[in-house]
Structures are given as C-alpha cells and as structure tokens.
Amino acid sequence: MNKLMEELNCMGKGMLVENAQQTLDTLIKAVRETGKKGSMTIQIDCGLLDKDGTVIELSGSVKDKIPRHTMPKLIRYTDDKGRTYVNDPDQVEFNFSNAKAAQAAQETKSNN
C-alpha cells in the first residue's frame, strides 16, 4: 500500500475512509436516481504543532454535493386572510347539472 493510502486509513482511526466510501455509495445512487451530476471531495488539512516544524497534524474531511430530486411546486389561490384554495375563490361557479337538464329538455321539446 502506498504512503497516501496508509495516511488516509489512519486518519480518524479509519473513519475518514469509511465516511468517504459511504459518501461515494450515496453519491452514485443519487446520480443514478436523478440523472444529475454530483461530486465529493476528500480534503486533507495539515498544520504545524511545534515551532521547528518537525511535528505536524493531519486531519481529513469529506464534503459532497449530492444531487437531489426537484420537489414539485404547489400552486394555490389565496384570499385576503391568507387562506389557500385549490380553485379561485373569486371565480363564479357554474352548475353544469342544471345546464345539462336544460339541454335535455330543449332536445325533448324539439323532437316533439
């Protein structure tokens, strides 16, 4: 195993690699489900722990941009009080059952 892989496996007692694998699995599944691109980044931070530069601290993290499904929008009408409606509350409703009865009566009358 190369030195980089050894260091990655030691970071967080193996949690960095485990987290990266879980993130990759989630990323691949989301890309397949949504058809959208995604990405993940393994970041390694390095800092000095002493003045002469012989001791360093390494830490790692995994960042992701998992594609998500777009949630469908809901469109509703509102009134002055902020209530929502499926149908426009200001639109006049027509009673089509009366119109059908009138049409049937008209047809009967014209057939006689």
LOLO-236336 format. One record per residue: x, y, z of N, C-alpha, C in turn; residue number from 1. Coordinates in pm, 1 decimal, decimal comma, always signed. Layout:
<nodes>
+----------+----------+----------+----------+----------+----------+----------+----------+----------+------+
|     n_c1 |     n_c2 |     n_c3 |    ca_c1 |    ca_c2 |    ca_c3 |     c_c1 |     c_c2 |     c_c3 | resi |
+----------+----------+----------+----------+----------+----------+----------+----------+----------+------+
|        X |        Y |        Z |        X |        Y |        Z |        X |        Y |        Z |  NUM |
...
+----------+----------+----------+----------+----------+----------+----------+----------+----------+------+
</nodes>
This chain:
<nodes>
+----------+----------+----------+----------+----------+----------+----------+----------+----------+------+
|     n_c1 |     n_c2 |     n_c3 |    ca_c1 |    ca_c2 |    ca_c3 |     c_c1 |     c_c2 |     c_c3 | resi |
+----------+----------+----------+----------+----------+----------+----------+----------+----------+------+
|    +85,9 |   -118,6 |     +0,0 |     +0,0 |     +0,0 |     +0,0 |    +89,5 |   +123,6 |     +0,0 |    1 |
|    +49,8 |   +225,2 |    -76,5 |   +134,3 |   +344,5 |    -81,2 |   +114,1 |   +431,9 |    +43,0 |    2 |
|   +202,1 |   +525,3 |    +62,2 |   +204,4 |   +608,8 |   +183,3 |    +75,4 |   +689,9 |   +199,2 |    3 |
|    +21,5 |   +743,3 |    +89,4 |   -102,2 |   +821,6 |    +97,6 |   -216,9 |   +736,0 |   +151,2 |    4 |
|   -232,1 |   +616,2 |    +99,2 |   -339,8 |   +528,4 |   +144,0 |   -321,7 |   +491,5 |   +291,3 |    5 |
|   -196,3 |   +472,9 |   +334,0 |   -170,2 |   +445,1 |   +475,3 |   -216,6 |   +561,0 |   +562,5 |    6 |
|   -181,8 |   +682,7 |   +520,5 |   -221,7 |   +801,3 |   +598,0 |   -373,6 |   +816,4 |   +600,8 |    7 |
|   -438,8 |   +797,5 |   +486,0 |   -584,8 |   +809,4 |   +480,9 |   -651,0 |   +707,2 |   +573,1 |    8 |
|   -599,1 |   +584,7 |   +571,6 |   -656,3 |   +480,6 |   +656,5 |   -634,8 |   +506,7 |   +804,7 |    9 |
|   -532,8 |   +582,8 |   +840,1 |   -506,5 |   +614,6 |   +981,1 |   -588,4 |   +734,5 |  +1030,7 |   10 |
|   -627,6 |   +821,8 |   +940,4 |   -699,6 |   +943,1 |   +980,9 |   -834,7 |   +907,8 |  +1042,5 |   11 |
|   -855,3 |   +961,4 |  +1162,4 |   -980,1 |   +934,3 |  +1232,6 |   -999,4 |   +788,0 |  +1265,1 |   12 |
|   -888,6 |   +716,0 |  +1280,6 |   -890,6 |   +571,7 |  +1309,6 |   -971,1 |   +496,1 |  +1203,8 |   13 |
|   -953,9 |   +536,7 |  +1078,1 |  -1021,5 |   +470,1 |   +967,1 |  -1155,9 |   +530,1 |   +930,9 |   14 |
|  -1203,4 |   +624,1 |  +1011,4 |  -1335,2 |   +683,3 |   +986,9 |  -1338,9 |   +768,2 |   +860,8 |   15 |
|  -1227,0 |   +829,7 |   +824,0 |  -1224,6 |   +912,2 |   +702,9 |  -1252,9 |   +826,1 |   +579,8 |   16 |
|  -1184,1 |   +712,6 |   +569,4 |  -1203,5 |   +624,5 |   +454,1 |  -1344,3 |   +565,5 |   +456,2 |   17 |
|  -1392,3 |   +527,0 |   +574,6 |  -1527,0 |   +471,8 |   +585,6 |  -1631,7 |   +576,1 |   +544,6 |   18 |
|  -1615,1 |   +698,1 |   +591,0 |  -1705,9 |   +807,4 |   +555,6 |  -1700,5 |   +835,5 |   +405,7 |   19 |
|  -1580,2 |   +833,7 |   +349,5 |  -1565,1 |   +857,7 |   +205,5 |  -1635,7 |   +749,3 |   +125,1 |   20 |
|  -1624,2 |   +623,9 |   +168,6 |  -1689,9 |   +514,5 |    +97,4 |  -1841,4 |   +526,7 |   +105,2 |   21 |
|  -1893,5 |   +560,0 |   +221,4 |  -2038,4 |   +579,0 |   +237,5 |  -2087,6 |   +695,2 |   +151,3 |   22 |
|  -2010,0 |   +802,7 |   +148,7 |  -2047,0 |   +918,4 |    +67,3 |  -2046,4 |   +882,9 |    -80,8 |   23 |
|  -1945,3 |   +808,3 |   -123,5 |  -1938,1 |   +766,6 |   -263,3 |  -2056,9 |   +678,1 |   -299,9 |   24 |
|  -2092,6 |   +584,3 |   -213,3 |  -2208,3 |   +497,8 |   -238,2 |  -2335,9 |   +581,3 |   -252,7 |   25 |
|  -2354,8 |   +676,3 |   -161,9 |  -2472,4 |   +764,0 |   -166,2 |  -2472,4 |   +849,3 |   -291,6 |   26 |
|  -2356,4 |   +902,1 |   -327,5 |  -2342,4 |   +984,8 |   -447,1 |  -2380,2 |   +906,7 |   -572,6 |   27 |
|  -2326,6 |   +786,9 |   -587,1 |  -2354,8 |   +706,3 |   -706,2 |  -2504,0 |   +673,4 |   -714,7 |   28 |
|  -2563,1 |   +636,9 |   -602,0 |  -2706,9 |   +605,3 |   -600,2 |  -2789,7 |   +727,6 |   -640,9 |   29 |
|  -2756,8 |   +844,5 |   -587,2 |  -2831,0 |   +966,2 |   -618,2 |  -2815,8 |  +1006,6 |   -764,7 |   30 |
|  -2696,7 |   +991,1 |   -820,0 |  -2674,1 |  +1023,5 |   -961,5 |  -2758,3 |   +931,3 |  -1049,8 |   31 |
|  -2761,5 |   +804,1 |  -1014,4 |  -2841,5 |   +708,7 |  -1092,9 |  -2990,1 |   +739,7 |  -1083,0 |   32 |
|  -3036,7 |   +778,5 |   -963,7 |  -3179,5 |   +805,7 |   -943,2 |  -3224,8 |   +936,2 |  -1008,4 |   33 |
|  -3140,2 |  +1039,4 |  -1002,0 |  -3181,7 |  +1171,5 |  -1050,2 |  -3135,3 |  +1201,6 |  -1191,8 |   34 |
|  -3029,4 |  +1133,2 |  -1237,8 |  -2971,8 |  +1164,8 |  -1367,7 |  -2890,8 |  +1293,9 |  -1366,3 |   35 |
|  -2871,9 |  +1351,4 |  -1247,7 |  -2797,1 |  +1477,2 |  -1233,8 |  -2655,2 |  +1448,3 |  -1185,5 |   36 |
|  -2562,9 |  +1541,1 |  -1216,6 |  -2424,4 |  +1528,0 |  -1171,9 |  -2413,3 |  +1558,5 |  -1022,8 |   37 |
|  -2314,6 |  +1497,8 |   -961,5 |  -2282,4 |  +1524,9 |   -822,4 |  -2131,5 |  +1518,6 |   -806,1 |   38 |
|  -2083,6 |  +1545,0 |   -684,8 |  -1939,5 |  +1537,1 |   -661,0 |  -1912,1 |  +1514,6 |   -513,5 |   39 |
|  -1790,3 |  +1471,4 |   -486,6 |  -1743,2 |  +1461,0 |   -349,2 |  -1595,4 |  +1498,9 |   -345,8 |   40 |
|  -1553,4 |  +1551,0 |   -232,9 |  -1414,9 |  +1593,7 |   -216,1 |  -1362,5 |  +1537,9 |    -84,8 |   41 |
|  -1245,2 |  +1478,6 |    -90,3 |  -1175,3 |  +1439,1 |    +31,7 |  -1070,3 |  +1546,8 |    +56,0 |   42 |
|  -1085,2 |  +1616,3 |   +167,6 |   -994,0 |  +1727,6 |   +198,9 |   -901,0 |  +1685,5 |   +311,9 |   43 |
|   -772,7 |  +1712,3 |   +295,3 |   -673,7 |  +1684,1 |   +398,6 |   -615,6 |  +1817,2 |   +445,1 |   44 |
|   -630,2 |  +1844,5 |   +574,0 |   -574,1 |  +1965,8 |   +632,7 |   -446,4 |  +1928,8 |   +706,5 |   45 |
|   -347,8 |  +2016,4 |   +697,5 |   -217,5 |  +1991,2 |   +757,9 |   -173,0 |  +2116,9 |   +833,1 |   46 |
|   -128,2 |  +2099,4 |   +956,4 |    -81,1 |  +2213,3 |  +1034,4 |    +37,1 |  +2175,6 |  +1121,5 |   47 |
|   +118,0 |  +2275,0 |  +1155,8 |   +234,7 |  +2254,4 |  +1242,6 |   +191,5 |  +2248,6 |  +1388,5 |   48 |
|   +256,2 |  +2160,3 |  +1463,1 |   +229,4 |  +2152,5 |  +1606,5 |   +347,1 |  +2201,3 |  +1690,5 |   49 |
|   +462,1 |  +2224,1 |  +1627,5 |   +575,8 |  +2276,0 |  +1702,7 |   +645,4 |  +2384,9 |  +1621,7 |   50 |
|   +732,2 |  +2461,0 |  +1689,5 |   +797,9 |  +2575,9 |  +1624,9 |   +901,5 |  +2535,4 |  +1522,1 |   51 |
|   +967,3 |  +2422,8 |  +1541,1 |  +1073,0 |  +2386,4 |  +1446,7 |  +1021,4 |  +2308,8 |  +1325,6 |   52 |
|   +890,0 |  +2278,5 |  +1320,4 |   +830,3 |  +2217,9 |  +1202,3 |   +853,0 |  +2070,1 |  +1186,6 |   53 |
|   +886,9 |  +2001,7 |  +1297,4 |   +909,7 |  +1856,9 |  +1286,1 |   +786,0 |  +1774,8 |  +1321,1 |   54 |
|   +686,6 |  +1838,8 |  +1381,7 |   +564,0 |  +1767,1 |  +1418,4 |   +446,9 |  +1835,0 |  +1347,2 |   55 |
|   +371,3 |  +1754,2 |  +1274,9 |   +254,5 |  +1807,7 |  +1204,6 |   +129,2 |  +1731,9 |  +1248,2 |   56 |
|    +18,3 |  +1794,9 |  +1222,5 |   -110,9 |  +1732,3 |  +1249,3 |   -186,1 |  +1723,0 |  +1116,5 |   57 |
|   -234,0 |  +1604,5 |  +1084,4 |   -313,8 |  +1583,3 |   +963,8 |   -456,9 |  +1550,1 |  +1004,3 |   58 |
|   -550,5 |  +1609,4 |   +936,8 |   -691,4 |  +1575,2 |   +958,4 |   -760,9 |  +1576,6 |   +823,2 |   59 |
|   -866,3 |  +1502,9 |   +814,4 |   -935,9 |  +1493,7 |   +686,9 |  -1085,5 |  +1508,8 |   +703,3 |   60 |
|  -1149,9 |  +1542,8 |   +592,9 |  -1295,4 |  +1553,8 |   +591,4 |  -1345,1 |  +1519,8 |   +451,7 |   61 |
|  -1471,0 |  +1484,0 |   +446,1 |  -1535,2 |  +1451,7 |   +318,7 |  -1649,2 |  +1550,2 |   +299,2 |   62 |
|  -1650,4 |  +1614,2 |   +184,6 |  -1757,9 |  +1707,5 |   +150,3 |  -1826,3 |  +1653,5 |    +25,6 |   63 |
|  -1955,0 |  +1679,4 |    +16,0 |  -2025,9 |  +1626,6 |   -100,5 |  -2127,2 |  +1726,2 |   -155,3 |   64 |
|  -2157,6 |  +1704,6 |   -280,5 |  -2267,3 |  +1775,3 |   -348,3 |  -2352,8 |  +1665,8 |   -410,9 |   65 |
|  -2441,4 |  +1612,1 |   -328,1 |  -2527,6 |  +1502,9 |   -370,4 |  -2645,2 |  +1562,7 |   -448,8 |   66 |
|  -2670,6 |  +1512,9 |   -570,6 |  -2785,3 |  +1566,0 |   -646,0 |  -2916,2 |  +1524,5 |   -579,7 |   67 |
|  -3011,0 |  +1612,6 |   -580,5 |  -3141,5 |  +1588,1 |   -518,7 |  -3250,5 |  +1597,1 |   -623,8 |   68 |
|  -3359,7 |  +1526,8 |   -597,9 |  -3476,9 |  +1541,2 |   -684,0 |  -3536,2 |  +1680,0 |   -662,1 |   69 |
|  -3585,2 |  +1738,8 |   -767,4 |  -3652,7 |  +1867,2 |   -755,8 |  -3793,6 |  +1841,5 |   -705,1 |   70 |
|  -3829,7 |  +1909,1 |   -598,5 |  -3963,2 |  +1892,4 |   -543,1 |  -4063,4 |  +1966,7 |   -631,3 |   71 |
|  -4174,9 |  +1901,0 |   -664,6 |  -4275,6 |  +1969,7 |   -745,9 |  -4334,7 |  +2087,7 |   -669,3 |   72 |
|  -4367,6 |  +2190,8 |   -742,8 |  -4425,4 |  +2309,8 |   -680,9 |  -4575,6 |  +2292,1 |   -666,7 |   73 |
|  -4631,5 |  +2354,2 |   -565,7 |  -4774,7 |  +2351,4 |   -539,6 |  -4828,9 |  +2490,5 |   -565,4 |   74 |
|  -4928,6 |  +2499,9 |   -650,3 |  -4986,3 |  +2630,5 |   -682,8 |  -5126,3 |  +2637,1 |   -624,3 |   75 |
|  -5154,1 |  +2743,1 |   -551,2 |  -5283,8 |  +2762,8 |   -487,6 |  -5326,9 |  +2908,4 |   -502,8 |   76 |
|  -5456,4 |  +2929,7 |   -492,7 |  -5512,6 |  +3064,8 |   -487,4 |  -5521,0 |  +3106,2 |   -341,2 |   77 |
|  -5515,4 |  +3236,3 |   -316,1 |  -5526,9 |  +3286,5 |   -179,4 |  -5633,4 |  +3394,1 |   -171,1 |   78 |
|  -5679,1 |  +3418,7 |    -47,3 |  -5771,5 |  +3529,9 |    -23,5 |  -5701,3 |  +3633,2 |    +63,7 |   79 |
|  -5772,2 |  +3739,6 |    +97,5 |  -5713,9 |  +3848,5 |   +176,4 |  -5672,3 |  +3804,6 |   +316,6 |   80 |
|  -5728,6 |  +3695,7 |   +366,4 |  -5696,1 |  +3647,0 |   +501,1 |  -5580,0 |  +3548,6 |   +501,0 |   81 |
|  -5526,3 |  +3520,2 |   +380,8 |  -5411,8 |  +3431,0 |   +370,8 |  -5447,4 |  +3284,0 |   +360,9 |   82 |
|  -5574,3 |  +3251,6 |   +347,1 |  -5614,0 |  +3112,0 |   +330,4 |  -5586,9 |  +3069,9 |   +186,9 |   83 |
|  -5560,7 |  +2941,8 |   +168,5 |  -5531,1 |  +2890,0 |    +34,1 |  -5646,8 |  +2804,7 |    -16,7 |   84 |
|  -5661,2 |  +2804,1 |   -151,1 |  -5769,6 |  +2730,6 |   -216,4 |  -5716,9 |  +2662,8 |   -341,9 |   85 |
|  -5773,3 |  +2545,9 |   -372,9 |  -5740,6 |  +2477,1 |   -496,8 |  -5802,2 |  +2553,5 |   -614,1 |   86 |
|  -5924,4 |  +2600,3 |   -597,5 |  -5993,8 |  +2676,6 |   -701,5 |  -5994,2 |  +2824,5 |   -666,0 |   87 |
|  -5999,7 |  +2908,0 |   -766,4 |  -6001,6 |  +3052,9 |   -747,1 |  -6128,0 |  +3091,9 |   -670,9 |   88 |
|  -6114,7 |  +3147,3 |   -549,0 |  -6234,1 |  +3182,3 |   -470,8 |  -6314,5 |  +3296,9 |   -533,2 |   89 |
|  -6255,5 |  +3373,9 |   -622,9 |  -6326,4 |  +3485,3 |   -686,3 |  -6395,0 |  +3445,6 |   -816,4 |   90 |
|  -6373,5 |  +3323,6 |   -862,1 |  -6433,5 |  +3280,0 |   -988,0 |  -6574,7 |  +3229,0 |   -963,0 |   91 |
|  -6666,0 |  +3268,9 |  -1050,0 |  -6804,9 |  +3225,7 |  -1039,5 |  -6813,0 |  +3078,6 |  -1078,3 |   92 |
|  -6883,7 |  +2999,1 |   -996,5 |  -6901,1 |  +2857,7 |  -1026,5 |  -7027,8 |  +2837,6 |  -1107,5 |   93 |
|  -7019,4 |  +2752,0 |  -1205,9 |  -7133,9 |  +2719,3 |  -1288,9 |  -7188,7 |  +2584,0 |  -1245,9 |   94 |
|  -7319,9 |  +2574,3 |  -1243,3 |  -7384,0 |  +2448,1 |  -1210,6 |  -7417,7 |  +2379,7 |  -1341,8 |   95 |
|  -7330,0 |  +2291,4 |  -1387,4 |  -7346,5 |  +2226,7 |  -1516,9 |  -7458,3 |  +2123,4 |  -1516,9 |   96 |
|  -7497,9 |  +2072,6 |  -1400,8 |  -7607,0 |  +1975,8 |  -1397,9 |  -7736,7 |  +2043,3 |  -1440,8 |   97 |
|  -7758,3 |  +2169,2 |  -1404,3 |  -7876,7 |  +2242,9 |  -1449,5 |  -7869,2 |  +2269,6 |  -1598,8 |   98 |
|  -7748,3 |  +2296,5 |  -1649,2 |  -7731,3 |  +2321,1 |  -1792,5 |  -7760,7 |  +2195,1 |  -1871,6 |   99 |
|  -7719,5 |  +2080,1 |  -1821,5 |  -7746,8 |  +1953,6 |  -1890,0 |  -7895,7 |  +1923,4 |  -1890,1 |  100 |
|  -7963,5 |  +1950,9 |  -1778,7 |  -8107,7 |  +1927,6 |  -1771,7 |  -8181,2 |  +2018,9 |  -1868,7 |  101 |
|  -8137,6 |  +2143,1 |  -1878,9 |  -8199,9 |  +2236,9 |  -1972,1 |  -8177,1 |  +2193,5 |  -2116,4 |  102 |
|  -8056,8 |  +2144,4 |  -2145,5 |  -8026,0 |  +2096,8 |  -2280,7 |  -8110,1 |  +1974,7 |  -2314,6 |  103 |
|  -8124,9 |  +1882,2 |  -2219,6 |  -8207,4 |  +1763,2 |  -2242,4 |  -8352,6 |  +1802,2 |  -2265,1 |  104 |
|  -8402,7 |  +1898,7 |  -2189,3 |  -8541,7 |  +1944,3 |  -2206,1 |  -8558,2 |  +2009,7 |  -2342,8 |  105 |
|  -8460,9 |  +2085,7 |  -2385,2 |  -8464,7 |  +2151,1 |  -2517,6 |  -8467,7 |  +2049,9 |  -2628,3 |  106 |
|  -8384,8 |  +1943,1 |  -2614,7 |  -8381,8 |  +1836,5 |  -2716,7 |  -8513,3 |  +1762,0 |  -2721,6 |  107 |
|  -8573,5 |  +1735,1 |  -2604,5 |  -8701,9 |  +1665,9 |  -2599,5 |  -8809,7 |  +1751,0 |  -2665,0 |  108 |
|  -8805,3 |  +1880,3 |  -2638,3 |  -8905,1 |  +1973,9 |  -2692,5 |  -8893,7 |  +1981,9 |  -2844,9 |  109 |
|  -8770,9 |  +1984,1 |  -2896,5 |  -8751,1 |  +1995,5 |  -3040,7 |  -8781,7 |  +1864,3 |  -3114,0 |  110 |
|  -8772,6 |  +1750,6 |  -3043,0 |  -8805,6 |  +1620,7 |  -3104,4 |  -8955,3 |  +1598,1 |  -3114,1 |  111 |
|  -9033,4 |  +1670,8 |  -3036,8 |  -9180,8 |  +1652,6 |  -3039,6 |  -9243,9 |  +1736,6 |  -3142,5 |  112 |
+----------+----------+----------+----------+----------+----------+----------+----------+----------+------+
</nodes>
